């Protein structure tokens, strides 16, 4: 059980180590009381994310991360009893651009996006300002605790 990291296309796999990202993902899930749940991180390119973004959000453009939770949480975040959380899909192309803009490594940006996606799998969202504030606080707490997203 835990997180599986897979590639949706032939990406520049020499830029980062998927095993390291998987171990990071497992530590993050453990902090959020979900070390027992299965979930998947898919590393893809902008074309793949554009297709998903168009199909599921009606936005014909790439995005950095999309989450596909196994369950809906109408009453807010819930760690619950799910054995499968869902999938987080990250565009390595967009992550690379954002890492350059933020002045940190690709690995750091992938960590930030992974935590963001995991929070969505668990029901956090950022549609309204109060929810966004709560979600950012959780993301920062997790990244600080695991030493990720720090550069």
C-alpha positions in Angstrom: 0.0 0.0 0.0 1.0 3.6 -0.4 1.9 5.8 -3.3 2.9 4.7 -6.7 4.7 7.1 -9.1 4.3 6.4 -12.8 5.2 8.2 -16.0 2.5 8.8 -18.6 5.1 9.4 -21.3 8.8 9.2 -22.0 9.9 12.2 -19.8 13.3 13.4 -18.9 13.6 10.8 -16.2 17.2 11.8 -15.5 16.1 15.1 -13.9 14.7 13.5 -10.8 14.4 10.1 -9.2 10.8 8.7 -9.1 11.7 6.5 -6.1 12.7 9.6 -4.1 9.4 11.2 -5.0 7.5 8.1 -3.9 9.2 8.0 -0.5 8.4 11.7 -0.1 4.8 11.1 -1.1 4.5 8.3 1.5 5.9 10.6 4.2 3.3 13.3 3.3 0.4 10.8 3.3 1.6 9.5 6.7 1.5 13.0 8.1 -2.0 13.4 7.0 -3.0 10.1 8.6 -3.2 8.2 5.3 -0.2 6.0 5.2 -2.4 2.9 4.7 -4.2 4.3 1.6 -3.2 3.6 -2.0 -2.9 6.5 -4.4 -1.0 7.3 -7.6 1.1 10.2 -8.8 1.3 10.3 -12.6 4.1 12.4 -14.1 3.1 13.6 -17.6 3.8 16.3 -20.1 1.8 19.5 -21.0 0.0 17.7 -23.9 -1.3 15.1 -21.5 -2.5 17.7 -18.9 -4.0 19.8 -21.6 -6.1 16.8 -22.7 -7.2 16.1 -19.1 -7.9 19.8 -18.4 -10.0 20.1 -21.5 -12.0 17.0 -20.8 -12.6 17.4 -17.0 -12.5 21.2 -16.6 -13.4 22.6 -20.0 -10.1 24.6 -20.1 -8.1 23.9 -23.2 -4.7 24.7 -21.7 -2.0 22.8 -19.7 -2.0 23.1 -15.9 0.5 22.1 -13.3 -1.5 19.5 -11.3 -4.9 17.8 -11.4 -6.3 15.6 -8.8 -8.9 12.9 -9.3 -10.2 11.8 -5.9 -11.8 8.5 -5.4 -14.5 10.1 -3.2 -16.2 13.4 -2.8 -16.1 15.4 0.5 -19.1 17.7 0.4 -18.6 18.6 4.1 -14.9 19.5 3.7 -11.6 17.6 4.2 -11.8 14.1 5.5 -9.1 11.5 6.0 -11.9 8.9 6.5 -11.6 5.2 5.8 -10.8 5.1 2.1 -8.4 2.5 1.0 -7.8 4.2 -2.3 -7.4 8.0 -2.4 -7.2 8.6 -6.2 -4.7 10.0 -8.6 -2.6 13.1 -8.8 -1.4 14.0 -12.3 1.5 16.5 -12.6 2.9 18.2 -15.7 6.7 17.9 -15.5 6.8 20.6 -18.3 4.9 23.1 -16.3 6.7 22.1 -13.1 10.0 22.8 -14.8 8.9 26.3 -15.9 7.5 27.1 -12.5 10.7 25.9 -10.8 12.7 28.2 -13.0 10.3 31.1 -12.2 10.5 30.4 -8.4 14.2 29.9 -8.4 14.3 26.3 -7.1 14.8 22.8 -8.4 12.4 20.7 -10.4 12.4 18.2 -7.5 11.3 20.9 -5.1 8.5 22.0 -7.5 7.3 18.4 -7.9 7.2 18.1 -4.1 5.1 21.2 -3.8 2.7 20.1 -6.6 2.4 16.6 -5.1 1.4 17.9 -1.7 -1.1 20.3 -3.3 -2.6 17.4 -5.3 -2.7 15.1 -2.2 -4.6 17.8 -0.3 -7.2 17.8 -3.1 -7.5 14.0 -2.8 -8.4 14.5 0.8 -11.0 17.1 0.2 -9.2 20.4 0.6 -9.9 23.1 -2.0 -9.1 26.7 -2.7 -12.3 27.9 -4.4 -13.2 30.4 -1.7 -10.6 32.4 0.3 -11.2 30.8 3.7 -10.8 27.3 2.2 -7.7 28.5 0.3 -6.2 29.7 3.5 -6.8 26.4 5.3 -5.4 24.4 2.4 -2.2 26.5 2.2 -1.7 26.1 5.9 -2.0 22.3 5.6 0.4 22.3 2.6 3.0 24.4 4.4 2.7 22.3 7.5 3.3 19.1 5.5 6.2 20.5 3.5 7.9 21.9 6.6 7.5 18.6 8.4 9.0 16.5 5.6 11.6 19.1 4.6 10.1 19.5 1.1 9.5 22.5 -1.0 12.3 24.3 0.6 14.6 24.7 -2.4 
